[in-house]
Amino acid sequence: RRAADRHLRLLQQYFGPKPVYDSSAFRKRFRITQRLFTKMLIAVVETDDYFVQKADATGKLGISSLLKITAALRQLAYASAADALDENLEIAETTTLKCLKRFYRAIIARFGSAYLRSPTPSELQEILQENARRGFVGMIGSVDCTHWQWRNCTTALAGQHKGKEKKPTKILEAVADYNLRIWHCNFGSPGSLNDINVLDQSPLFQYFLQGTAPRVEFVISGKQYDTPYLLADGIYPEWPVFVKPIKKPHGLKQKHFVKRQEACRKDVERCFGVLQARWRIIDTPCRLWRADAMAQVMHDCIILHNMIIEDE
């Protein structure tokens, strides 16, 4: 394999003074801008020296940092088999898989605290102002769940992971805002559970139960409240922190409310669609064997998703 030649060709294609492909092509294939890619490259190399280009015993340089991170991003973006990248990137299958594993661990270690967190007071005010403009005063986001099929789930665990999808899955619970930024995620519940069971195991439930959720004062119909709420679908419990659609609306007011609630609640559904379209690895049956590895890949994709939103 001629990884050094492929590194030079990659530089000519995207990073040279007169690249073969423009910035829009880079954004399409890498899913991120060149500015964000450079930031990520520096951070990953600083976090894990595996990505530092080193020489072997004969003095020959190994695979470059650029190629290793490109291999990891292509697997996340296209759900490519590791062996399929050998012809293009001149990297062996085992090395490609190792690049992916070390990459998502480095991203979580470096950026997890910044992009897997609750909103700051200033960010919360922006969310509240936008939602008030849309007609929902005191609303901080929309909550819902989605499934990720686990193709290599062992037979011993398959039963508890089969639900309405009829195949083993893991569940992602998330809260998203109007910009599709994910402010809360809980991944790992077996696919046999419904949204209420997932909520019982979720840190989100504990935030509201223990009173650690942010306090927001607002007035609706002359009554003052101090706890924000989330938009949810009909399966969620009848709690003050969830605003659900009216099952059988009567009159124009109730019908208008249901229409607006369903429209705003689609924020989280659109977020799931964008997340899965951007990172195809979580939209295709997972080929990993370990549940903790699945969780790390999911968290990595969410971090990258939030980084892209902030960058744009």
Protein Blocks (a to p, Z undefined) as FASTA:
>chain_A
ZZklmmmmmmmmmmmmbdfbdfklmmmmnopafklmmmmmmmmmmmpmklpccddfkopa
cddfklmmmmmmmmmmnopafklmmmmnopafklmmmmmmmmmmmmmmmmmmmmmccddf
klmmmmmmmmmmnopghiabdcdddddddfklcfklmmmmpcfkopacddddddddfkop
afbdcehiafkbcfklmmmmpmklmmmmnopaccddddeehiacfbdcddddfkbccdfk
bccddfbagdjklmmmmmmmmmmmmmmmmmmmmmmmmmmmlmcccfbfbfklmmmmmmmm
mmmmmmmmmmZZ
